Amino acid sequence: MRTILILLACLLMSACGKQAVRPDAIPQAKDLLPVYIPTYVPIREELRQRCTWKKACRPSEGVDCAKQRGDCLGQYERQLDGIDAIQGKPVPR
């Protein structure tokens, strides 16, 4: 009886091993998702310089202070344009 059970178990186990091995399915192009990887872009030092102006002025120096602030604003906008040219546009989500 024991021999019959062992032979039956061997027969069943050998039948399982004869199944065809299916290779891993290769994903189709429609199943792939684009992955955006953010990268560090070094920014030159001249594009990171700060502009200085008087924080507080006397009323008689108001026009000069406003001109300094306007010049700094123009400098910052030129620097940001330079950074955008190096860095590119943000990745759409």
Secondary structure as UniProt FT lines:
FT   HELIX           2..16
FT   TURN            17..18
FT   HELIX           29..31
FT   HELIX           45..47
FT   HELIX           59..61
FT   HELIX           62..87
//
